[in-house]
Amino acid sequence: MAVFVALGAFLMTLAGGWTAHRVTDRRHLVLGLAGGLILGVVGLELLPESLEAAGAELYGVPAALLLFVGGFLLAHLVERLLAHRQAAHGAEESDGRTPEVGLVAAAAMVGHSAMDGVAIGAAFQVDGGMGAAVAVAVIAHDFADGFNTYTLTSAYGNARRRALAMLVADAAAPVVGAASTLFFTLPEPLLGGYLGLFGGALLYLAAAEILPEAHHAHPARSTLLCTIAGALFIWLVVGAAH
């Protein structure tokens, strides 16, 4: 089931890359909805489940919450390191187009997508409802992943062929990650910790990348309504599952 669901992430990533190639004026609505879906999944499903599964406390704070904060900071650190690397190479090149930087950034997106697939498989090890909720969040933000993978690769001077190759690799990564969980089962405390870490990273992507991008060029009321609708939809899904 996890691998089958991960195919949705595969298709959504390709859709994001296709949109990057064909740029439409409705992208901001999709990103706004994705931000709301991720917010709902993290706050209403991932955090409660991770707190219940991890159990242990460190200095009076649940381990799952510490890992949640750690995941947020880790995603921030990776994003800053990539930005610094891009700035450094941009300063060295008169036109700012360094193909290697685009490939490194896209490769980081592929690695992130593989961990998305692992998260889907791990969530299905808890139960079907948890797996479905995490899959919704992953599939929602994989549109942005596909868009960014294609854009990052091509923006730094790589040929269209390379951009498409990185897009396909990014699309396949969640399926590979989900399939890997068929060969191992995470102990419940470790699973809870991983879901907390993943939730923190996911929230960072929504708050620092997806939602600002959604409102950057189109600060419209409709974008905000899509975000609210996404969060409300997850609330209804979680309520129905329980």
Disulfide bonds with the S-S distance in Angstrom:
none
